[in-house]
Amino acid sequence: MGNLKRDNASEVTEFIFIGFSQQPQIQAAFFLGLLIFYLITTFGNSLIVVVVRWDSQLHAAMYFFLSNLSFLDICYSTSWEPYVLAQCFRDFPTISYTGCYVQMTTSLFLGMTESLLLAVMAYDRFVAISNPLRYTLIMNNRVCVQLALGTWVSAFLVAVTPIVVIPAHYCGHNVINHFNCEIQALQKLVYSDAPVSLILSLIISVFTLPLPFTFILISYFFIVVAVLRIHSVGARLKAFSTCGSHLTVVTIFYGTAIFMYLTPQSKESQEEDKVFSIFYGAVTPMLNPLIYTLRNKDVKGSLRKLVKGNENS
């Protein structure tokens, strides 16, 4: 470990990861587990994208946003998991300064996009329940494309622009106690009291979590109000059931993210941070397609038709 330390005056050109275990059994278990997560994530989310585009019955706003979420999860997992798998068995993996910043910025951008997309999906459920007769008119193809594009562009501007315009400076310390260039682990190495770290923390803590989450809560408040106005108990349950999958995904995504980014950080919490980052970055994208396919009859029906169509051919 002594060879990993640098002079405080020297400018960092690469980073060294020490988040990996040095025990071969643990390394093998970590590699196998992460590989399984990545394969399931890629296959499951790709299947949803294919099914939504293949079945005309799923050409509705809800499933358009679901396919966007699945595509986003594929991109997010691919932005870091293959790299971690490739470095897993090295003693002290390294990454260049530029490569680390690209990895961090990409993960932040995609994570923020998913946060905004979940808020858009909550709005979609609100329109579907409060205005069922005008739903297809309000959430037409043009509006759906504009909302989806808006989430990607907004996330890019909020996440990427500050990092590019005001780059952080690192001197001396270049050891990251993590598996990849996770933003919180990297911020601990920022040199000097420049406002970069504060700016990035403010962006993450405000734009990525509270604002979209507050919008989701407001949307579901009005959804509950709209559902309570329905006289039929069966119709109420059916309306609530259309929100079940989205609520489950929101709970997992925001629950893990809030624990990671909005709880006080300490040296003792570093190991917990690594565990939760794996859950947030690998397990959550894997669970999303399972949640939607297990709870959604339309998606399950389309999957059956796709499988039977391939068998008949």
C-alpha positions as CSV (number, residue, x, y, z in Angstrom):
1,M,0.0,0.0,0.0
2,G,2.9,2.3,0.5
3,N,3.6,2.4,-3.2
4,L,0.0,3.7,-3.8
5,K,0.7,7.0,-2.0
6,R,1.7,10.1,-4.0
7,D,3.3,13.4,-3.2
8,N,0.6,16.0,-2.3
9,A,2.1,18.4,-4.7
10,S,1.9,16.0,-7.7
11,E,-1.1,16.3,-10.0
12,V,-3.2,13.1,-10.4
13,T,-3.1,11.4,-13.8
14,E,-4.7,8.1,-12.8
15,F,-6.7,6.6,-10.0
16,I,-6.2,3.3,-8.1
17,F,-9.1,1.2,-6.9
18,I,-8.7,-0.7,-3.6
19,G,-12.4,-1.6,-3.2
20,F,-11.8,-5.2,-4.4
21,S,-11.1,-8.0,-1.9
22,Q,-7.7,-9.6,-2.0
23,Q,-9.1,-13.0,-1.2
24,P,-9.5,-15.2,-4.3
25,Q,-12.7,-16.9,-3.0
26,I,-14.4,-13.5,-2.4
27,Q,-13.2,-12.2,-5.7
28,A,-14.6,-15.2,-7.6
29,A,-17.9,-14.9,-5.8
30,F,-18.1,-11.2,-6.5
31,F,-17.2,-11.7,-10.2
32,L,-19.8,-14.5,-10.6
33,G,-22.5,-12.6,-8.9
34,L,-21.9,-9.4,-10.8
35,L,-21.7,-11.3,-14.1
36,I,-25.1,-12.9,-13.4
37,F,-26.6,-9.6,-12.5
38,Y,-25.3,-8.0,-15.7
39,L,-26.5,-10.9,-18.0
40,I,-30.0,-10.9,-16.5
41,T,-30.2,-7.2,-16.6
42,T,-29.2,-7.1,-20.3
43,F,-31.4,-10.0,-21.3
44,G,-34.5,-8.9,-19.3
45,N,-34.4,-5.3,-20.3
46,S,-33.6,-6.1,-24.0
47,L,-36.6,-8.5,-24.0
48,I,-38.9,-5.7,-22.8
49,V,-37.6,-3.3,-25.5
50,V,-38.2,-5.9,-28.2
51,V,-41.6,-6.9,-26.9
52,V,-42.9,-3.3,-26.7
53,R,-41.8,-2.6,-30.2
54,W,-43.0,-5.9,-31.6
55,D,-46.5,-6.0,-30.1
56,S,-48.8,-3.2,-31.4
57,Q,-51.0,-3.7,-28.4
58,L,-48.2,-2.2,-26.3
59,H,-47.8,0.9,-28.4
60,A,-49.1,3.1,-25.6
61,A,-47.5,5.8,-23.5
62,M,-47.1,3.6,-20.5
63,Y,-45.1,1.0,-22.4
64,F,-43.2,3.6,-24.4
65,F,-41.8,4.9,-21.1
66,L,-41.2,1.4,-19.9
67,S,-39.1,0.6,-22.9
68,N,-37.2,3.8,-22.3
69,L,-36.6,2.7,-18.7
70,S,-35.3,-0.7,-19.9
71,F,-33.0,0.9,-22.5
72,L,-31.7,3.2,-19.8
73,D,-31.0,0.4,-17.4
74,I,-29.0,-1.4,-20.1
75,C,-26.9,1.7,-20.7
76,Y,-26.4,2.3,-17.0
77,S,-25.3,-1.2,-16.3
78,T,-23.0,-1.3,-19.3
79,S,-21.4,2.0,-18.3
80,W,-19.6,0.4,-15.4
81,E,-20.2,-3.4,-14.9
82,P,-18.1,-4.7,-17.8
83,Y,-15.2,-2.6,-16.6
84,V,-15.5,-3.8,-13.0
85,L,-15.7,-7.4,-14.2
86,A,-12.5,-6.9,-16.3
87,Q,-10.6,-5.5,-13.3
88,C,-12.0,-7.8,-10.6
89,F,-9.0,-10.1,-10.3
90,R,-6.3,-7.5,-10.5
91,D,-4.6,-6.5,-7.2
92,F,-4.8,-2.7,-7.6
93,P,-6.7,-1.8,-10.8
94,T,-6.0,1.6,-12.3
95,I,-7.9,4.0,-14.5
96,S,-6.8,7.2,-16.2
97,Y,-8.0,10.6,-15.0
98,T,-10.0,11.0,-18.2
99,G,-11.4,7.5,-18.1
100,C,-12.5,7.9,-14.5
101,Y,-14.2,11.2,-15.2
102,V,-16.0,9.8,-18.3
103,Q,-17.2,6.8,-16.2
104,M,-18.4,9.1,-13.3
105,T,-20.1,11.6,-15.6
106,T,-21.8,8.9,-17.6
107,S,-23.1,7.1,-14.5
108,L,-24.4,10.4,-13.0
109,F,-26.1,11.4,-16.3
110,L,-27.8,8.0,-16.7
111,G,-28.8,7.9,-13.0
112,M,-30.3,11.4,-13.2
113,T,-32.1,10.5,-16.4
114,E,-33.7,7.5,-14.7
115,S,-34.8,9.7,-11.8
116,L,-36.5,12.1,-14.1
117,L,-38.0,9.3,-16.2
118,L,-39.6,7.8,-13.1
119,A,-41.2,11.2,-12.5
120,V,-42.5,11.3,-16.0
121,M,-44.0,7.8,-15.6
122,A,-45.8,9.0,-12.5
123,Y,-47.3,11.8,-14.5
124,D,-48.4,9.3,-17.1
125,R,-50.2,7.2,-14.5
126,F,-51.9,10.4,-13.1
127,V,-53.2,11.3,-16.6
128,A,-54.4,7.7,-17.2
129,I,-56.4,7.5,-14.0
130,S,-57.7,11.1,-13.7
131,N,-58.5,11.5,-17.4
132,P,-59.1,7.9,-18.8
133,L,-61.3,9.1,-21.7
134,R,-58.8,11.7,-22.9
135,Y,-55.6,9.7,-22.0
136,T,-54.6,8.7,-25.5
137,L,-55.3,12.3,-26.7
138,I,-53.2,13.9,-24.0
139,M,-50.4,11.3,-24.0
140,N,-50.0,11.1,-27.8
141,N,-46.9,10.0,-29.6
142,R,-45.5,13.5,-30.0
143,V,-46.0,14.3,-26.3
144,C,-44.4,11.0,-25.2
145,V,-41.3,11.6,-27.4
146,Q,-41.0,15.2,-26.1
147,L,-41.2,14.1,-22.5
148,A,-38.7,11.2,-23.0
149,L,-36.3,13.5,-24.9
150,G,-36.7,16.2,-22.3
151,T,-35.6,13.8,-19.5
152,W,-32.4,12.9,-21.4
153,V,-31.6,16.5,-22.4
154,S,-32.4,17.9,-18.9
155,A,-30.3,15.2,-17.2
156,F,-27.4,15.9,-19.6
157,L,-27.4,19.6,-19.0
158,V,-27.7,19.3,-15.2
159,A,-25.3,16.4,-14.7
160,V,-22.6,16.9,-17.4
161,T,-22.4,20.7,-17.8
162,P,-21.1,21.6,-14.3
163,I,-18.5,18.8,-14.4
164,V,-17.2,19.8,-17.8
165,V,-17.3,23.6,-17.1
166,I,-15.9,23.4,-13.6
167,P,-13.6,20.4,-13.5
168,A,-12.3,19.3,-10.1
169,H,-8.6,19.1,-9.3
170,Y,-6.9,16.2,-7.5
171,C,-3.4,16.4,-6.1
172,G,-1.6,13.7,-4.2
173,H,-4.4,11.4,-3.2
174,N,-5.4,9.0,-6.0
175,V,-6.6,5.9,-4.1
176,I,-10.4,5.2,-4.4
177,N,-11.9,2.8,-1.9
178,H,-14.5,1.6,-4.4
179,F,-15.0,-0.7,-7.4
180,N,-15.4,2.2,-9.9
181,C,-15.5,5.9,-10.2
182,E,-18.5,6.4,-8.0
183,I,-19.1,10.2,-7.5
184,Q,-19.1,10.1,-3.7
185,A,-15.9,8.1,-3.5
186,L,-14.3,10.5,-6.0
187,Q,-15.4,13.7,-4.3
188,K,-13.5,12.7,-1.1
189,L,-10.3,13.2,-3.1
190,V,-11.0,16.7,-4.4
191,Y,-8.1,19.0,-3.7
192,S,-8.6,22.3,-2.0
193,D,-11.8,24.0,-0.8
194,A,-12.9,24.9,-4.2
195,P,-16.7,25.1,-4.7
196,V,-16.6,22.2,-7.1
197,S,-17.5,19.5,-4.6
198,L,-20.2,21.7,-3.1
199,I,-21.7,22.4,-6.5
200,L,-21.7,18.7,-7.5
201,S,-23.2,17.7,-4.1
202,L,-25.9,20.3,-4.5
203,I,-26.8,19.1,-8.0
204,I,-27.0,15.5,-6.8
205,S,-28.9,16.2,-3.6
206,V,-31.4,18.6,-5.1
207,F,-32.0,17.8,-8.8
208,T,-31.4,14.1,-8.8
209,L,-33.5,13.1,-5.8
210,P,-35.8,15.6,-3.9
211,L,-37.3,17.4,-6.9
212,P,-38.3,14.4,-9.0
213,F,-39.3,12.4,-5.8
214,T,-41.5,15.4,-4.7
215,F,-43.1,15.5,-8.1
216,I,-43.8,11.7,-7.8
217,L,-45.4,12.2,-4.4
218,I,-47.6,15.0,-5.6
219,S,-48.6,12.9,-8.6
220,Y,-49.6,10.0,-6.4
221,F,-51.5,12.3,-4.1
222,F,-53.7,13.4,-7.0
223,I,-53.9,9.8,-8.2
224,V,-55.3,8.8,-4.8
225,V,-57.8,11.6,-4.8
226,A,-58.9,10.6,-8.3
227,V,-59.2,6.9,-7.3
228,L,-61.3,7.8,-4.2
229,R,-63.8,9.5,-6.5
230,I,-64.4,6.2,-8.3
231,H,-67.6,4.5,-6.8
232,S,-66.9,0.9,-7.9
233,V,-64.5,-0.9,-5.6
234,G,-63.4,-3.2,-8.4
235,A,-62.6,-0.1,-10.6
236,R,-60.6,1.4,-7.7
237,L,-58.5,-1.8,-7.3
238,K,-57.9,-1.9,-11.1
239,A,-56.8,1.7,-11.1
240,F,-54.4,1.1,-8.2
241,S,-53.0,-2.0,-9.8
242,T,-51.8,-0.1,-12.8
243,C,-49.5,1.9,-10.5
244,G,-48.2,-1.2,-8.6
245,S,-45.1,-1.9,-10.7
246,H,-44.1,1.8,-10.9
247,L,-44.5,2.3,-7.2
248,T,-42.3,-0.8,-6.5
249,V,-39.6,0.5,-8.8
250,V,-39.7,4.0,-7.3
251,T,-39.5,2.6,-3.8
252,I,-36.4,0.5,-4.6
253,F,-34.7,3.2,-6.7
254,Y,-35.2,6.1,-4.4
255,G,-34.9,4.1,-1.2
256,T,-31.4,3.0,-2.1
257,A,-30.4,6.3,-3.7
258,I,-31.5,8.4,-0.7
259,F,-29.6,6.1,1.7
260,M,-26.5,6.4,-0.5
261,Y,-26.5,10.1,-1.2
262,L,-28.5,11.9,1.5
263,T,-27.2,10.1,4.7
264,P,-24.2,11.5,6.5
265,Q,-20.9,10.0,5.3
266,S,-18.1,8.7,7.5
267,K,-15.1,6.5,7.2
268,E,-17.1,3.7,8.8
269,S,-19.8,3.8,6.2
270,Q,-17.4,3.2,3.2
271,E,-18.0,-0.5,3.2
272,E,-21.7,-0.1,3.4
273,D,-21.5,2.4,0.6
274,K,-19.9,-0.2,-1.6
275,V,-22.6,-2.7,-0.8
276,F,-25.4,-0.3,-1.5
277,S,-23.7,0.9,-4.7
278,I,-23.8,-2.6,-6.0
279,F,-27.5,-2.9,-5.1
280,Y,-28.3,0.5,-6.6
281,G,-26.2,0.0,-9.7
282,A,-26.5,-3.8,-10.4
283,V,-29.5,-5.3,-8.6
284,T,-32.1,-2.5,-9.2
285,P,-31.7,-2.5,-13.1
286,M,-32.0,-6.3,-12.9
287,L,-35.2,-6.2,-10.9
288,N,-37.0,-3.6,-13.0
289,P,-38.0,-6.0,-15.9
290,L,-38.9,-8.7,-13.4
291,I,-41.2,-6.4,-11.5
292,Y,-43.0,-5.2,-14.7
293,T,-43.3,-8.6,-16.3
294,L,-44.5,-10.3,-13.1
295,R,-47.1,-7.6,-12.3
296,N,-48.3,-6.6,-15.8
297,K,-50.7,-8.9,-17.6
298,D,-50.2,-7.2,-21.0
299,V,-46.5,-7.6,-20.9
300,K,-46.8,-11.3,-19.9
301,G,-49.3,-11.9,-22.6
302,S,-47.0,-10.3,-25.2
303,L,-44.1,-12.4,-24.0
304,R,-46.2,-15.6,-24.4
305,K,-47.2,-14.6,-28.0
306,L,-43.6,-13.8,-28.9
307,V,-42.4,-17.1,-27.5
308,K,-45.2,-19.1,-29.3
309,G,-44.6,-17.2,-32.5
310,N,-40.9,-18.2,-32.4
311,E,-41.8,-21.8,-31.7
312,N,-44.3,-22.0,-34.6
313,S,-41.8,-20.5,-36.9
